[in-house]
Amino acid sequence: MNQPLYTSLKVHNEIELCEISDPECKALIEQALLKERISFYIRWVKPSLFQRRKNLCIFCVNENVMEEAEEIVRSICDEKGYPVKFLLRRSQNQYL
């Protein structure tokens, strides 16, 4: 039985968009991305012994929607004054 060609492909096109520590900001970004039908996932950062922020998470999106997602996050954080750190780098997760 032949396997479909796409099962052997390794796809790694996730971008770590930004770091957020405020839970209210996280919720607003989630709602806005879902409203715009942008697929994302949240990776929680395990705090180190000396790290003060405990609820730090990273929003990851597909590189094809990175610019649109960045605009959404910037508009929310600028409007409400939430601190955000844009990473805009390839995700470090290795799936295959």
Biopython code that builds the backbone (N, CA, C, O; Angstrom):
import numpy as np
from Bio.PDB.StructureBuilder import StructureBuilder

atoms = [
    (1, "MET", "N", (0.847, -1.180, 0.000)),
    (1, "MET", "CA", (0.000, 0.000, 0.000)),
    (1, "MET", "C", (0.892, 1.243, 0.000)),
    (1, "MET", "O", (1.783, 1.365, 0.840)),
    (2, "ASN", "N", (0.663, 2.140, -0.911)),
    (2, "ASN", "CA", (1.468, 3.362, -1.010)),
    (2, "ASN", "C", (0.965, 4.421, -0.043)),
    (2, "ASN", "O", (-0.238, 4.604, 0.143)),
    (3, "GLN", "N", (1.916, 5.108, 0.562)),
    (3, "GLN", "CA", (1.550, 6.226, 1.434)),
    (3, "GLN", "C", (1.471, 7.502, 0.606)),
    (3, "GLN", "O", (2.207, 7.655, -0.369)),
    (4, "PRO", "N", (0.587, 8.416, 0.985)),
    (4, "PRO", "CA", (0.543, 9.700, 0.275)),
    (4, "PRO", "C", (1.894, 10.408, 0.382)),
    (4, "PRO", "O", (2.611, 10.263, 1.372)),
    (5, "LEU", "N", (2.217, 11.160, -0.633)),
    (5, "LEU", "CA", (3.502, 11.840, -0.703)),
    (5, "LEU", "C", (3.713, 12.811, 0.454)),
    (5, "LEU", "O", (4.838, 12.949, 0.934)),
    (6, "TYR", "N", (2.665, 13.483, 0.910)),
    (6, "TYR", "CA", (2.813, 14.502, 1.948)),
    (6, "TYR", "C", (3.166, 13.926, 3.316)),
    (6, "TYR", "O", (3.621, 14.678, 4.177)),
    (7, "THR", "N", (2.980, 12.638, 3.555)),
    (7, "THR", "CA", (3.294, 12.084, 4.875)),
    (7, "THR", "C", (4.793, 12.035, 5.132)),
    (7, "THR", "O", (5.213, 12.003, 6.288)),
    (8, "SER", "N", (5.602, 12.027, 4.094)),
    (8, "SER", "CA", (7.049, 11.971, 4.279)),
    (8, "SER", "C", (7.675, 13.357, 4.368)),
    (8, "SER", "O", (8.869, 13.479, 4.645)),
    (9, "LEU", "N", (6.894, 14.392, 4.137)),
    (9, "LEU", "CA", (7.429, 15.750, 4.181)),
    (9, "LEU", "C", (7.544, 16.242, 5.621)),
    (9, "LEU", "O", (6.680, 15.979, 6.457)),
    (10, "LYS", "N", (8.624, 16.957, 5.887)),
    (10, "LYS", "CA", (8.784, 17.588, 7.188)),
    (10, "LYS", "C", (8.459, 19.068, 7.024)),
    (10, "LYS", "O", (9.115, 19.784, 6.267)),
    (11, "VAL", "N", (7.455, 19.503, 7.731)),
    (11, "VAL", "CA", (7.028, 20.896, 7.625)),
    (11, "VAL", "C", (7.352, 21.579, 8.939)),
    (11, "VAL", "O", (6.962, 21.122, 10.013)),
    (12, "HIS", "N", (8.065, 22.667, 8.830)),
    (12, "HIS", "CA", (8.443, 23.413, 10.029)),
    (12, "HIS", "C", (8.343, 24.899, 9.683)),
    (12, "HIS", "O", (9.342, 25.549, 9.374)),
    (13, "ASN", "N", (7.132, 25.413, 9.740)),
    (13, "ASN", "CA", (6.936, 26.794, 9.327)),
    (13, "ASN", "C", (6.256, 27.631, 10.404)),
    (13, "ASN", "O", (5.563, 28.601, 10.096)),
    (14, "GLU", "N", (6.457, 27.253, 11.680)),
    (14, "GLU", "CA", (5.892, 28.029, 12.774)),
    (14, "GLU", "C", (6.868, 29.130, 13.179)),
    (14, "GLU", "O", (8.084, 28.938, 13.204)),
    (15, "ILE", "N", (6.301, 30.274, 13.491)),
    (15, "ILE", "CA", (7.068, 31.440, 13.917)),
    (15, "ILE", "C", (6.665, 31.792, 15.345)),
    (15, "ILE", "O", (5.477, 31.864, 15.662)),
    (16, "GLU", "N", (7.650, 32.007, 16.198)),
    (16, "GLU", "CA", (7.380, 32.521, 17.546)),
    (16, "GLU", "C", (7.138, 34.013, 17.375)),
    (16, "GLU", "O", (8.068, 34.785, 17.140)),
    (17, "LEU", "N", (5.897, 34.397, 17.496)),
    (17, "LEU", "CA", (5.496, 35.774, 17.218)),
    (17, "LEU", "C", (5.876, 36.714, 18.349)),
    (17, "LEU", "O", (6.585, 37.696, 18.127)),
    (18, "CYS", "N", (5.410, 36.426, 19.569)),
    (18, "CYS", "CA", (5.638, 37.355, 20.673)),
    (18, "CYS", "C", (5.520, 36.666, 22.022)),
    (18, "CYS", "O", (4.939, 35.588, 22.151)),
    (19, "GLU", "N", (6.094, 37.330, 23.024)),
    (19, "GLU", "CA", (5.976, 36.897, 24.415)),
    (19, "GLU", "C", (5.002, 37.811, 25.132)),
    (19, "GLU", "O", (5.057, 39.032, 24.984)),
    (20, "ILE", "N", (4.113, 37.217, 25.907)),
    (20, "ILE", "CA", (3.111, 37.960, 26.668)),
    (20, "ILE", "C", (3.129, 37.435, 28.092)),
    (20, "ILE", "O", (3.256, 36.231, 28.316)),
    (21, "SER", "N", (3.002, 38.336, 29.053)),
    (21, "SER", "CA", (2.930, 37.878, 30.441)),
    (21, "SER", "C", (1.607, 38.251, 31.114)),
    (21, "SER", "O", (1.255, 37.673, 32.143)),
    (22, "ASP", "N", (0.881, 39.195, 30.553)),
    (22, "ASP", "CA", (-0.375, 39.641, 31.149)),
    (22, "ASP", "C", (-1.517, 38.732, 30.693)),
    (22, "ASP", "O", (-1.756, 38.612, 29.491)),
    (23, "PRO", "N", (-2.234, 38.086, 31.632)),
    (23, "PRO", "CA", (-3.321, 37.174, 31.245)),
    (23, "PRO", "C", (-4.469, 37.861, 30.506)),
    (23, "PRO", "O", (-5.088, 37.255, 29.631)),
    (24, "GLU", "N", (-4.755, 39.096, 30.842)),
    (24, "GLU", "CA", (-5.825, 39.829, 30.150)),
    (24, "GLU", "C", (-5.430, 40.098, 28.701)),
    (24, "GLU", "O", (-6.251, 39.963, 27.793)),
    (25, "CYS", "N", (-4.179, 40.477, 28.489)),
    (25, "CYS", "CA", (-3.674, 40.710, 27.134)),
    (25, "CYS", "C", (-3.695, 39.414, 26.331)),
    (25, "CYS", "O", (-4.077, 39.415, 25.161)),
    (26, "LYS", "N", (-3.291, 38.321, 26.946)),
    (26, "LYS", "CA", (-3.305, 37.004, 26.298)),
    (26, "LYS", "C", (-4.715, 36.676, 25.812)),
    (26, "LYS", "O", (-4.896, 36.225, 24.681)),
    (27, "ALA", "N", (-5.697, 36.900, 26.654)),
    (27, "ALA", "CA", (-7.088, 36.605, 26.297)),
    (27, "ALA", "C", (-7.555, 37.473, 25.126)),
    (27, "ALA", "O", (-8.236, 36.982, 24.227)),
    (28, "LEU", "N", (-7.196, 38.752, 25.132)),
    (28, "LEU", "CA", (-7.592, 39.650, 24.038)),
    (28, "LEU", "C", (-6.962, 39.225, 22.716)),
    (28, "LEU", "O", (-7.612, 39.258, 21.672)),
    (29, "ILE", "N", (-5.694, 38.827, 22.767)),
    (29, "ILE", "CA", (-5.005, 38.391, 21.551)),
    (29, "ILE", "C", (-5.631, 37.100, 21.034)),
    (29, "ILE", "O", (-5.848, 36.954, 19.831)),
    (30, "GLU", "N", (-5.918, 36.172, 21.927)),
    (30, "GLU", "CA", (-6.574, 34.918, 21.521)),
    (30, "GLU", "C", (-7.889, 35.208, 20.797)),
    (30, "GLU", "O", (-8.144, 34.665, 19.722)),
    (31, "GLN", "N", (-8.717, 36.061, 21.387)),
    (31, "GLN", "CA", (-10.013, 36.393, 20.794)),
    (31, "GLN", "C", (-9.850, 37.038, 19.420)),
    (31, "GLN", "O", (-10.570, 36.705, 18.479)),
    (32, "ALA", "N", (-8.896, 37.964, 19.315)),
    (32, "ALA", "CA", (-8.694, 38.673, 18.041)),
    (32, "ALA", "C", (-8.182, 37.730, 16.955)),
    (32, "ALA", "O", (-8.632, 37.806, 15.811)),
    (33, "LEU", "N", (-7.246, 36.844, 17.297)),
    (33, "LEU", "CA", (-6.734, 35.903, 16.304)),
    (33, "LEU", "C", (-7.821, 34.919, 15.868)),
    (33, "LEU", "O", (-7.936, 34.601, 14.684)),
    (34, "LEU", "N", (-8.609, 34.446, 16.815)),
    (34, "LEU", "CA", (-9.708, 33.544, 16.465)),
    (34, "LEU", "C", (-10.740, 34.241, 15.584)),
    (34, "LEU", "O", (-11.260, 33.649, 14.638)),
    (35, "LYS", "N", (-11.029, 35.488, 15.896)),
    (35, "LYS", "CA", (-11.994, 36.262, 15.110)),
    (35, "LYS", "C", (-11.532, 36.396, 13.661)),
    (35, "LYS", "O", (-12.341, 36.349, 12.735)),
    (36, "GLU", "N", (-10.219, 36.563, 13.476)),
    (36, "GLU", "CA", (-9.658, 36.708, 12.123)),
    (36, "GLU", "C", (-9.322, 35.357, 11.485)),
    (36, "GLU", "O", (-8.760, 35.307, 10.391)),
    (37, "ARG", "N", (-9.666, 34.267, 12.169)),
    (37, "ARG", "CA", (-9.437, 32.909, 11.695)),
    (37, "ARG", "C", (-7.958, 32.610, 11.461)),
    (37, "ARG", "O", (-7.590, 31.943, 10.493)),
    (38, "ILE", "N", (-7.122, 33.111, 12.359)),
    (38, "ILE", "CA", (-5.683, 32.851, 12.302)),
    (38, "ILE", "C", (-5.359, 31.734, 13.288)),
    (38, "ILE", "O", (-5.607, 31.846, 14.488)),
    (39, "SER", "N", (-4.808, 30.675, 12.758)),
    (39, "SER", "CA", (-4.441, 29.532, 13.577)),
    (39, "SER", "C", (-3.179, 29.869, 14.382)),
    (39, "SER", "O", (-2.240, 30.474, 13.863)),
    (40, "PHE", "N", (-3.175, 29.472, 15.642)),
    (40, "PHE", "CA", (-2.039, 29.756, 16.513)),
    (40, "PHE", "C", (-1.955, 28.697, 17.594)),
    (40, "PHE", "O", (-2.895, 27.930, 17.802)),
    (41, "TYR", "N", (-0.834, 28.662, 18.276)),
    (41, "TYR", "CA", (-0.751, 27.887, 19.502)),
    (41, "TYR", "C", (0.065, 28.668, 20.506)),
    (41, "TYR", "O", (0.855, 29.543, 20.151)),
    (42, "ILE", "N", (-0.141, 28.336, 21.760)),
    (42, "ILE", "CA", (0.535, 29.048, 22.850)),
    (42, "ILE", "C", (1.487, 28.083, 23.523)),
    (42, "ILE", "O", (1.104, 26.989, 23.937)),
    (43, "ARG", "N", (2.722, 28.503, 23.625)),
    (43, "ARG", "CA", (3.727, 27.706, 24.331)),
    (43, "ARG", "C", (4.043, 28.414, 25.637)),
    (43, "ARG", "O", (4.429, 29.582, 25.640)),
    (44, "TRP", "N", (3.880, 27.713, 26.734)),
    (44, "TRP", "CA", (4.156, 28.287, 28.043)),
    (44, "TRP", "C", (5.637, 28.137, 28.357)),
    (44, "TRP", "O", (6.212, 27.063, 28.180)),
    (45, "VAL", "N", (6.247, 29.212, 28.820)),
    (45, "VAL", "CA", (7.665, 29.212, 29.160)),
    (45, "VAL", "C", (7.811, 28.808, 30.618)),
    (45, "VAL", "O", (7.198, 29.402, 31.505)),
    (46, "LYS", "N", (8.623, 27.798, 30.853)),
    (46, "LYS", "CA", (8.881, 27.381, 32.230)),
    (46, "LYS", "C", (9.825, 28.386, 32.871)),
    (46, "LYS", "O", (10.931, 28.598, 32.373)),
    (47, "PRO", "N", (9.404, 29.007, 33.970)),
    (47, "PRO", "CA", (10.265, 30.021, 34.584)),
    (47, "PRO", "C", (11.508, 29.389, 35.200)),
    (47, "PRO", "O", (11.451, 28.324, 35.815)),
    (48, "SER", "N", (12.625, 30.074, 35.018)),
    (48, "SER", "CA", (13.850, 29.619, 35.659)),
    (48, "SER", "C", (13.828, 30.058, 37.119)),
    (48, "SER", "O", (12.922, 30.771, 37.549)),
    (49, "LEU", "N", (14.805, 29.638, 37.854)),
    (49, "LEU", "CA", (14.875, 29.938, 39.275)),
    (49, "LEU", "C", (14.897, 31.450, 39.541)),
    (49, "LEU", "O", (14.340, 31.924, 40.531)),
    (50, "PHE", "N", (15.546, 32.191, 38.648)),
    (50, "PHE", "CA", (15.712, 33.630, 38.859)),
    (50, "PHE", "C", (14.740, 34.485, 38.058)),
    (50, "PHE", "O", (14.774, 35.712, 38.146)),
    (51, "GLN", "N", (13.882, 33.849, 37.283)),
    (51, "GLN", "CA", (12.928, 34.595, 36.464)),
    (51, "GLN", "C", (11.741, 35.037, 37.311)),
    (51, "GLN", "O", (11.163, 34.234, 38.043)),
    (52, "ARG", "N", (11.382, 36.306, 37.212)),
    (52, "ARG", "CA", (10.320, 36.861, 38.032)),
    (52, "ARG", "C", (8.933, 36.636, 37.452)),
    (52, "ARG", "O", (7.972, 36.444, 38.197)),
    (53, "ARG", "N", (8.820, 36.658, 36.132)),
    (53, "ARG", "CA", (7.504, 36.495, 35.504)),
    (53, "ARG", "C", (7.164, 35.013, 35.401)),
    (53, "ARG", "O", (7.889, 34.242, 34.773)),
    (54, "LYS", "N", (6.068, 34.629, 36.017)),
    (54, "LYS", "CA", (5.698, 33.216, 36.055)),
    (54, "LYS", "C", (4.710, 32.825, 34.952)),
    (54, "LYS", "O", (4.681, 31.661, 34.554)),
    (55, "ASN", "N", (3.928, 33.731, 34.464)),
    (55, "ASN", "CA", (2.895, 33.420, 33.471)),
    (55, "ASN", "C", (3.312, 33.819, 32.062)),
    (55, "ASN", "O", (2.490, 34.336, 31.305)),
    (56, "LEU", "N", (4.532, 33.598, 31.706)),
    (56, "LEU", "CA", (5.043, 34.002, 30.403)),
    (56, "LEU", "C", (4.670, 32.970, 29.350)),
    (56, "LEU", "O", (4.926, 31.777, 29.514)),
    (57, "CYS", "N", (4.061, 33.442, 28.265)),
    (57, "CYS", "CA", (3.712, 32.530, 27.175)),
    (57, "CYS", "C", (4.153, 33.130, 25.848)),
    (57, "CYS", "O", (4.327, 34.341, 25.715)),
    (58, "ILE", "N", (4.327, 32.255, 24.877)),
    (58, "ILE", "CA", (4.741, 32.666, 23.539)),
    (58, "ILE", "C", (3.641, 32.269, 22.561)),
    (58, "ILE", "O", (3.221, 31.113, 22.519)),
    (59, "PHE", "N", (3.179, 33.240, 21.774)),
    (59, "PHE", "CA", (2.214, 32.978, 20.709)),
    (59, "PHE", "C", (2.994, 32.561, 19.467)),
    (59, "PHE", "O", (3.930, 33.244, 19.052)),
    (60, "CYS", "N", (2.600, 31.441, 18.882)),
    (60, "CYS", "CA", (3.236, 30.939, 17.668)),
    (60, "CYS", "C", (2.193, 30.859, 16.557)),
    (60, "CYS", "O", (1.066, 30.413, 16.776)),
    (61, "VAL", "N", (2.583, 31.295, 15.370)),
    (61, "VAL", "CA", (1.685, 31.283, 14.212)),
    (61, "VAL", "C", (2.434, 30.740, 13.004)),
    (61, "VAL", "O", (3.661, 30.636, 13.013)),
    (62, "ASN", "N", (1.688, 30.399, 11.975)),
    (62, "ASN", "CA", (2.278, 29.983, 10.716)),
    (62, "ASN", "C", (2.940, 31.197, 10.069)),
    (62, "ASN", "O", (2.429, 32.313, 10.161)),
    (63, "GLU", "N", (4.082, 30.974, 9.415)),
    (63, "GLU", "CA", (4.809, 32.097, 8.825)),
    (63, "GLU", "C", (4.002, 32.822, 7.743)),
    (63, "GLU", "O", (4.263, 33.992, 7.463)),
    (64, "ASN", "N", (3.032, 32.148, 7.136)),
    (64, "ASN", "CA", (2.216, 32.763, 6.086)),
    (64, "ASN", "C", (1.280, 33.855, 6.619)),
    (64, "ASN", "O", (0.840, 34.712, 5.853)),
    (65, "VAL", "N", (0.974, 33.835, 7.917)),
    (65, "VAL", "CA", (0.072, 34.830, 8.498)),
    (65, "VAL", "C", (0.789, 35.704, 9.533)),
    (65, "VAL", "O", (0.145, 36.419, 10.300)),
    (66, "MET", "N", (2.118, 35.642, 9.549)),
    (66, "MET", "CA", (2.889, 36.357, 10.560)),
    (66, "MET", "C", (2.623, 37.867, 10.549)),
    (66, "MET", "O", (2.414, 38.466, 11.604)),
    (67, "GLU", "N", (2.632, 38.472, 9.376)),
    (67, "GLU", "CA", (2.455, 39.926, 9.298)),
    (67, "GLU", "C", (1.075, 40.347, 9.786)),
    (67, "GLU", "O", (0.946, 41.328, 10.519)),
    (68, "GLU", "N", (0.061, 39.621, 9.387)),
    (68, "GLU", "CA", (-1.302, 39.936, 9.819)),
    (68, "GLU", "C", (-1.441, 39.761, 11.335)),
    (68, "GLU", "O", (-2.046, 40.596, 12.008)),
    (69, "ALA", "N", (-0.880, 38.678, 11.862)),
    (69, "ALA", "CA", (-0.943, 38.431, 13.303)),
    (69, "ALA", "C", (-0.161, 39.492, 14.077)),
    (69, "ALA", "O", (-0.592, 39.929, 15.144)),
    (70, "GLU", "N", (0.973, 39.900, 13.547)),
    (70, "GLU", "CA", (1.773, 40.940, 14.200)),
    (70, "GLU", "C", (1.001, 42.255, 14.270)),
    (70, "GLU", "O", (1.032, 42.941, 15.291)),
    (71, "GLU", "N", (0.317, 42.601, 13.197)),
    (71, "GLU", "CA", (-0.517, 43.820, 13.189)),
    (71, "GLU", "C", (-1.590, 43.765, 14.271)),
    (71, "GLU", "O", (-1.822, 44.748, 14.975)),
    (72, "ILE", "N", (-2.233, 42.629, 14.397)),
    (72, "ILE", "CA", (-3.294, 42.457, 15.395)),
    (72, "ILE", "C", (-2.740, 42.631, 16.801)),
    (72, "ILE", "O", (-3.308, 43.362, 17.613)),
    (73, "VAL", "N", (-1.626, 41.956, 17.089)),
    (73, "VAL", "CA", (-1.022, 42.041, 18.422)),
    (73, "VAL", "C", (-0.559, 43.460, 18.722)),
    (73, "VAL", "O", (-0.774, 43.968, 19.822)),
    (74, "ARG", "N", (0.077, 44.098, 17.743)),
    (74, "ARG", "CA", (0.536, 45.487, 17.948)),
    (74, "ARG", "C", (-0.630, 46.418, 18.243)),
    (74, "ARG", "O", (-0.536, 47.267, 19.129)),
    (75, "SER", "N", (-1.727, 46.268, 17.510)),
    (75, "SER", "CA", (-2.865, 47.165, 17.719)),
    (75, "SER", "C", (-3.462, 46.975, 19.112)),
    (75, "SER", "O", (-3.826, 47.951, 19.768)),
    (76, "ILE", "N", (-3.564, 45.732, 19.566)),
    (76, "ILE", "CA", (-4.111, 45.468, 20.906)),
    (76, "ILE", "C", (-3.197, 46.027, 21.981)),
    (76, "ILE", "O", (-3.652, 46.718, 22.892)),
    (77, "CYS", "N", (-1.908, 45.729, 21.877)),
    (77, "CYS", "CA", (-0.963, 46.144, 22.917)),
    (77, "CYS", "C", (-0.740, 47.654, 22.924)),
    (77, "CYS", "O", (-0.583, 48.250, 23.990)),
    (78, "ASP", "N", (-0.723, 48.281, 21.740)),
    (78, "ASP", "CA", (-0.561, 49.741, 21.683)),
    (78, "ASP", "C", (-1.785, 50.449, 22.252)),
    (78, "ASP", "O", (-1.664, 51.423, 22.995)),
    (79, "GLU", "N", (-2.970, 49.944, 21.892)),
    (79, "GLU", "CA", (-4.209, 50.572, 22.337)),
    (79, "GLU", "C", (-4.380, 50.472, 23.851)),
    (79, "GLU", "O", (-4.789, 51.435, 24.499)),
    (80, "LYS", "N", (-4.070, 49.318, 24.405)),
    (80, "LYS", "CA", (-4.304, 49.076, 25.831)),
    (80, "LYS", "C", (-3.075, 49.316, 26.703)),
    (80, "LYS", "O", (-3.184, 49.351, 27.929)),
    (81, "GLY", "N", (-1.902, 49.482, 26.080)),
    (81, "GLY", "CA", (-0.682, 49.742, 26.845)),
    (81, "GLY", "C", (-0.060, 48.508, 27.478)),
    (81, "GLY", "O", (0.661, 48.624, 28.469)),
    (82, "TYR", "N", (-0.325, 47.327, 26.926)),
    (82, "TYR", "CA", (0.262, 46.093, 27.457)),
    (82, "TYR", "C", (1.704, 45.945, 26.982)),
    (82, "TYR", "O", (2.020, 46.292, 25.844)),
    (83, "PRO", "N", (2.575, 45.435, 27.842)),
    (83, "PRO", "CA", (3.942, 45.163, 27.393)),
    (83, "PRO", "C", (3.966, 43.901, 26.536)),
    (83, "PRO", "O", (3.325, 42.904, 26.868)),
    (84, "VAL", "N", (4.700, 43.950, 25.446)),
    (84, "VAL", "CA", (4.834, 42.801, 24.555)),
    (84, "VAL", "C", (6.263, 42.778, 24.023)),
    (84, "VAL", "O", (6.858, 43.824, 23.766)),
    (85, "LYS", "N", (6.793, 41.595, 23.866)),
    (85, "LYS", "CA", (8.123, 41.437, 23.290)),
    (85, "LYS", "C", (7.969, 40.615, 22.021)),
    (85, "LYS", "O", (7.627, 39.435, 22.083)),
    (86, "PHE", "N", (8.222, 41.235, 20.862)),
    (86, "PHE", "CA", (8.122, 40.529, 19.592)),
    (86, "PHE", "C", (9.394, 39.733, 19.352)),
    (86, "PHE", "O", (10.500, 40.263, 19.454)),
    (87, "LEU", "N", (9.224, 38.458, 19.034)),
    (87, "LEU", "CA", (10.355, 37.559, 18.801)),
    (87, "LEU", "C", (10.610, 37.378, 17.306)),
    (87, "LEU", "O", (11.748, 37.475, 16.849)),
    (88, "LEU", "N", (9.541, 37.113, 16.548)),
    (88, "LEU", "CA", (9.593, 36.971, 15.087)),
    (88, "LEU", "C", (10.735, 36.070, 14.638)),
    (88, "LEU", "O", (11.548, 36.448, 13.794)),
    (89, "ARG", "N", (10.782, 34.879, 15.213)),
    (89, "ARG", "CA", (11.837, 33.913, 14.861)),
    (89, "ARG", "C", (11.198, 32.538, 14.679)),
    (89, "ARG", "O", (10.087, 32.290, 15.146)),
    (90, "ARG", "N", (11.906, 31.666, 14.005)),
    (90, "ARG", "CA", (11.441, 30.297, 13.814)),
    (90, "ARG", "C", (11.251, 29.604, 15.147)),
    (90, "ARG", "O", (12.047, 29.782, 16.069)),
    (91, "SER", "N", (10.210, 28.827, 15.246)),
    (91, "SER", "CA", (9.948, 28.068, 16.456)),
    (91, "SER", "C", (11.043, 27.032, 16.662)),
    (91, "SER", "O", (11.568, 26.463, 15.705)),
    (92, "GLN", "N", (11.376, 26.798, 17.919)),
    (92, "GLN", "CA", (12.428, 25.843, 18.247)),
    (92, "GLN", "C", (11.913, 24.414, 18.345)),
    (92, "GLN", "O", (12.710, 23.492, 18.514)),
    (93, "ASN", "N", (10.616, 24.205, 18.245)),
    (93, "ASN", "CA", (10.039, 22.861, 18.366)),
    (93, "ASN", "C", (10.432, 22.015, 17.163)),
    (93, "ASN", "O", (10.370, 22.465, 16.019)),
    (94, "GLN", "N", (10.833, 20.797, 17.441)),
    (94, "GLN", "CA", (11.137, 19.831, 16.381)),
    (94, "GLN", "C", (10.129, 18.699, 16.499)),
    (94, "GLN", "O", (10.123, 17.982, 17.499)),
    (95, "TYR", "N", (9.284, 18.528, 15.504)),
    (95, "TYR", "CA", (8.198, 17.563, 15.585)),
    (95, "TYR", "C", (8.561, 16.205, 15.001)),
    (95, "TYR", "O", (8.092, 15.177, 15.491)),
    (96, "LEU", "N", (9.386, 16.188, 13.964)),
    (96, "LEU", "CA", (9.718, 14.914, 13.307)),
    (96, "LEU", "C", (11.188, 14.641, 13.410)),
    (96, "LEU", "O", (11.661, 13.617, 12.918)),
]
sb = StructureBuilder()
sb.init_structure("model")
sb.init_model(0)
sb.init_chain("A")
sb.init_seg("    ")
for serial, (resi, resn, name, xyz) in enumerate(atoms, 1):
    if name == "N":
        sb.init_residue(resn, " ", resi, " ")
    sb.init_atom(name, np.array(xyz, "f"), 0.0, 1.0, " ", f" {name:<3s}", serial, name[0])
structure = sb.get_structure()
